[in-house]
Amino acid sequence: MIRCGNTRADLPALAEAAAGGDREAVAELLTVLRPRIVRYCRARINAHHSHGCADDVAQEVMLAALTALPRFRHEGNGFDAFVFGIAAHKVADFHRGRTRDRTRDRTTAMAEVPEVSDDRAGPEQAALRAEQRQQMRRLLANLTDAQREIIVLRLAVGMTSEEAARVLSSTPGAVRVAQHRALEKLRRLLQQHPDSA
């Protein structure tokens, strides 16, 4: 059994052991990947949806990755690219599904209203968070798709430039340059229009 100590350094070896059927390696792999996948999904699913939606998508990503794990071969860009490729597809599926649901504009009748505790933020906090998310979306809309993906992977998920490069089939230097340009563009936008951001 491989002990990775929740670091990403041993992720390829951990993935290989998990693919070989090591149950403890599977559990440890989930422990390492889950927070990163949740952050990625939350960053990619916009503010109109709750964190619950993003967490559900993250769960789908983890299940799909575990299902595909025995077929994974350590070639090419590595395990990060494999898992975040699955995540990108699941997030896209979520957005396509939401678009279809909105066009149908249907409701589902329920026999009973479920009892749910309300542990959400109060109205003021929710309004502030919604406004912050809206401002962030407006800012990020000024970036290219590639720049947005790099910002999400580097800042929201916390990947190193090497990890992001593997996911994006790029080089670490190209990722750092693109991130720098994206952040400079966002700084200029904030300086030019501080109130409209």
C-alpha positions as CSV (number, residue, x, y, z in Angstrom):
1,M,0.0,0.0,0.0
2,I,1.2,3.5,-0.8
3,R,0.9,6.3,1.7
4,C,0.8,9.6,0.0
5,G,0.1,11.8,3.0
6,N,-2.4,13.9,1.0
7,T,0.2,15.3,-1.3
8,R,-0.1,15.4,-5.0
9,A,3.6,14.3,-5.5
10,D,2.7,10.6,-5.3
11,L,-0.6,10.9,-7.2
12,P,0.6,8.8,-10.2
13,A,1.8,5.9,-8.0
14,L,-1.3,6.1,-5.9
15,A,-3.5,6.0,-9.0
16,E,-1.6,3.0,-10.3
17,A,-2.1,1.2,-7.0
18,A,-5.8,2.1,-7.0
19,A,-6.1,0.9,-10.6
20,G,-4.5,-2.4,-9.6
21,G,-7.3,-2.9,-7.0
22,D,-5.7,-1.7,-3.8
23,R,-8.8,-0.5,-1.8
24,E,-6.7,1.6,0.6
25,A,-5.1,3.3,-2.3
26,V,-8.6,4.0,-3.8
27,A,-9.7,5.6,-0.4
28,E,-6.6,7.7,-0.2
29,L,-6.9,8.7,-3.9
30,L,-10.4,9.9,-3.2
31,T,-9.2,11.8,-0.1
32,V,-6.6,13.6,-2.2
33,L,-8.7,14.3,-5.2
34,R,-12.1,15.2,-3.8
35,P,-11.3,18.7,-2.4
36,R,-9.6,19.7,-5.7
37,I,-12.5,18.4,-7.8
38,V,-15.0,20.2,-5.6
39,R,-13.1,23.5,-5.9
40,Y,-12.9,23.0,-9.7
41,C,-16.6,22.3,-10.0
42,R,-17.6,25.2,-7.8
43,A,-15.5,27.5,-9.8
44,R,-16.9,26.4,-13.1
45,I,-20.6,26.2,-12.1
46,N,-21.9,29.8,-12.0
47,A,-23.5,31.6,-9.1
48,H,-27.1,30.9,-10.2
49,H,-26.7,27.4,-8.8
50,S,-26.0,26.4,-5.3
51,H,-22.8,24.7,-4.1
52,G,-25.0,21.6,-3.8
53,C,-25.2,21.5,-7.6
54,A,-21.4,21.8,-7.9
55,D,-20.9,19.2,-5.2
56,D,-23.2,16.8,-7.0
57,V,-21.2,17.3,-10.2
58,A,-18.0,16.7,-8.3
59,Q,-19.5,13.5,-6.9
60,E,-20.3,12.4,-10.5
61,V,-16.7,13.2,-11.5
62,M,-15.3,11.0,-8.7
63,L,-17.6,8.1,-9.6
64,A,-16.7,8.4,-13.3
65,A,-13.0,8.5,-12.5
66,L,-13.2,5.5,-10.2
67,T,-15.2,3.6,-12.9
68,A,-12.6,4.4,-15.5
69,L,-9.6,3.9,-13.2
70,P,-8.9,0.3,-14.2
71,R,-8.6,1.4,-17.8
72,F,-6.3,4.3,-17.1
73,R,-2.8,3.9,-18.4
74,H,0.1,6.1,-17.3
75,E,0.9,7.6,-20.6
76,G,0.7,11.1,-22.0
77,N,-0.3,13.9,-19.7
78,G,-0.9,11.8,-16.6
79,F,-3.6,11.3,-14.0
80,D,-4.4,15.0,-13.4
81,A,-5.2,15.4,-17.1
82,F,-7.3,12.3,-17.0
83,V,-9.4,13.3,-13.9
84,F,-9.8,17.0,-14.9
85,G,-10.7,16.0,-18.4
86,I,-13.6,14.0,-16.9
87,A,-14.4,17.0,-14.7
88,A,-14.5,19.4,-17.7
89,H,-16.9,17.0,-19.5
90,K,-19.2,16.6,-16.4
91,V,-19.4,20.4,-15.9
92,A,-20.3,20.8,-19.6
93,D,-22.9,18.1,-19.2
94,F,-24.3,20.0,-16.2
95,H,-24.6,23.2,-18.2
96,R,-26.2,21.5,-21.2
97,G,-28.7,19.9,-18.9
98,R,-29.6,23.2,-17.2
99,T,-30.1,24.8,-20.6
100,R,-32.4,22.0,-21.6
101,D,-34.4,22.3,-18.3
102,R,-34.8,26.0,-18.7
103,T,-36.1,25.6,-22.3
104,R,-38.7,23.1,-21.1
105,D,-39.6,25.2,-18.1
106,R,-41.2,22.4,-16.3
107,T,-42.0,21.8,-12.7
108,T,-42.2,18.5,-10.8
109,A,-45.1,17.9,-8.4
110,M,-44.3,16.4,-5.1
111,A,-46.6,14.4,-2.9
112,E,-45.1,15.9,0.2
113,V,-42.8,18.8,0.8
114,P,-39.6,17.4,2.4
115,E,-38.5,18.8,5.7
116,V,-35.2,20.4,5.3
117,S,-33.2,22.4,7.9
118,D,-32.2,25.9,6.6
119,D,-28.5,26.3,7.3
120,R,-27.9,28.8,4.5
121,A,-26.5,32.3,5.1
122,G,-28.9,35.1,5.9
123,P,-30.3,37.4,3.3
124,E,-27.5,40.0,3.6
125,Q,-24.7,37.5,3.4
126,A,-26.4,35.7,0.5
127,A,-26.9,39.0,-1.4
128,L,-23.2,40.0,-0.8
129,R,-22.0,36.6,-2.0
130,A,-24.3,36.7,-5.0
131,E,-23.0,40.2,-5.9
132,Q,-19.4,39.1,-5.5
133,R,-19.9,36.0,-7.7
134,Q,-21.6,38.3,-10.3
135,Q,-18.7,40.7,-10.3
136,M,-16.3,37.8,-10.7
137,R,-18.3,36.4,-13.6
138,R,-18.3,39.8,-15.3
139,L,-14.5,40.1,-14.9
140,L,-13.8,36.6,-16.1
141,A,-16.1,37.1,-19.1
142,N,-13.4,39.4,-20.4
143,L,-10.9,36.6,-20.6
144,T,-10.5,33.9,-23.3
145,D,-11.8,30.4,-22.5
146,A,-8.2,29.2,-22.1
147,Q,-7.3,32.1,-19.7
148,R,-10.4,31.4,-17.7
149,E,-9.5,27.7,-17.4
150,I,-6.0,28.5,-16.3
151,I,-7.3,30.9,-13.7
152,V,-9.7,28.3,-12.4
153,L,-7.1,25.5,-12.3
154,R,-4.3,27.7,-10.8
155,L,-6.3,29.9,-8.3
156,A,-9.5,28.1,-7.5
157,V,-8.2,24.5,-7.6
158,G,-4.7,25.3,-6.5
159,M,-2.8,23.4,-9.1
160,T,0.9,24.1,-9.8
161,S,1.8,25.3,-13.3
162,E,3.1,21.8,-14.0
163,E,-0.1,20.2,-13.1
164,A,-2.2,22.7,-15.0
165,A,0.0,22.2,-18.0
166,R,-0.6,18.5,-18.0
167,V,-4.4,19.0,-17.7
168,L,-4.3,21.5,-20.6
169,S,-1.7,19.7,-22.8
170,S,0.6,22.7,-22.5
171,T,3.9,23.6,-20.9
172,P,4.4,25.1,-17.4
173,G,5.9,28.2,-18.9
174,A,3.0,28.8,-21.3
175,V,0.6,28.4,-18.4
176,R,2.5,30.9,-16.2
177,V,2.6,33.4,-19.1
178,A,-1.1,33.0,-19.9
179,Q,-1.9,33.3,-16.2
180,H,0.2,36.5,-15.9
181,R,-1.5,38.0,-18.9
182,A,-4.9,37.1,-17.7
183,L,-4.3,38.6,-14.2
184,E,-2.8,41.8,-15.8
185,K,-5.9,42.1,-18.0
186,L,-8.1,41.8,-14.9
187,R,-6.0,44.4,-13.0
188,R,-6.3,46.9,-15.9
189,L,-10.1,46.3,-16.0
190,L,-10.4,47.0,-12.3
191,Q,-8.3,50.1,-12.5
192,Q,-10.2,51.5,-15.5
193,H,-13.7,50.6,-14.2
194,P,-13.5,50.0,-10.4
195,D,-17.2,50.4,-9.9
196,S,-18.4,48.4,-12.8
197,A,-16.4,45.2,-12.0
